[in-house]
């Protein structure tokens, strides 16, 4: 018997998190959750994700606004990846405690 898994897919929220979310099992945010990819913006985003307990998993993929490939129009140079993005890559507790999974050049198999 096959069980259904419902996904809610969002992107390009750019620091705006006051909107209704659909019912689903898994939330996928496919990038540009910040405006400028700053440490503070990433932390606010993570805190918001932690409140979304209606989703079993929250899968996130960074967009160009969170990527080192993002160029500031004023600076014309690539920005550095901040430590909050690095934390997404390595913090196993985000998955274990909050169901937050960061994907970049990898796959993920849900143990459930």
C-alpha positions in Angstrom: 0.0 0.0 0.0 1.4 3.4 -1.0 1.0 6.3 1.4 0.6 9.8 0.1 3.0 12.6 1.1 1.8 16.1 0.6 4.3 18.9 -0.1 3.8 22.6 0.3 6.3 24.4 -2.0 7.3 28.0 -1.5 10.1 30.3 -2.5 11.2 33.9 -2.8 9.7 35.0 0.6 12.5 37.6 1.1 12.1 38.0 4.9 8.3 38.0 4.7 6.7 35.2 6.7 3.2 36.6 7.5 1.1 34.6 5.0 -1.1 31.5 5.2 0.5 28.2 4.5 -1.3 25.2 3.0 -1.8 21.9 4.8 0.9 19.4 4.0 3.3 16.9 5.4 6.5 18.5 4.2 7.3 22.1 3.5 9.9 22.8 0.8 11.4 26.3 0.6 13.3 26.5 -2.6 15.4 29.6 -2.0 15.5 33.3 -1.6 14.2 33.3 2.0 16.2 36.4 2.7 16.8 39.7 1.0 20.5 39.9 1.5 21.6 36.6 3.0 22.8 38.2 6.3 23.4 36.3 9.4 20.4 38.0 11.1 18.1 37.2 8.3 19.0 33.6 8.2 18.5 33.3 12.0 15.1 34.9 11.7 14.2 32.4 9.0 15.3 29.5 11.1 13.3 30.7 14.1 10.3 31.0 11.8 10.8 27.4 10.5 11.0 26.1 14.1 7.5 27.4 14.8 6.0 25.4 11.8 5.2 22.3 13.8 2.4 21.3 11.5 5.0 20.0 9.0 6.9 16.8 9.7 9.9 18.1 7.7 11.0 21.5 6.4 13.4 21.1 3.5 15.3 24.2 2.5 17.5 25.0 -0.4 19.3 28.3 -0.6 18.7 30.7 -3.5 20.9 33.3 -5.0 20.1 35.7 -2.2 21.7 33.3 0.3 24.5 32.1 -2.0 28.0 33.4 -2.2 27.3 33.9 -5.9 24.9 36.7 -5.1 26.4 40.0 -6.0 25.4 43.2 -4.3 24.5 45.8 -6.9 26.6 48.4 -4.9 29.6 46.2 -4.2 29.9 44.3 -7.5 31.7 41.5 -5.7 30.6 38.1 -4.4 29.6 38.1 -0.8 30.9 35.7 1.8 28.8 32.8 3.0 27.8 33.7 6.6 28.1 31.3 9.5 24.3 30.8 9.7 24.3 29.2 6.3 27.3 27.0 7.3 25.3 26.0 10.4 22.5 24.8 8.1 24.9 22.5 6.4 26.3 20.9 9.6 23.8 21.2 12.4 22.3 17.8 12.9 20.1 19.1 15.7 18.1 21.1 13.3 16.9 17.9 11.7 16.5 15.9 14.9 14.8 18.6 17.0 12.9 20.7 14.4 12.7 18.6 11.2 14.7 21.1 9.3 16.7 19.6 6.4 19.2 21.7 4.3 20.0 20.3 0.9 22.8 21.3 -1.3 24.3 19.0 -3.9 23.0 16.0 -1.9 20.0 13.8 -1.4 18.0 13.0 1.6 16.0 10.0 2.5 13.4 10.4 5.2 13.7 7.5 7.7 9.9 7.5 8.2 
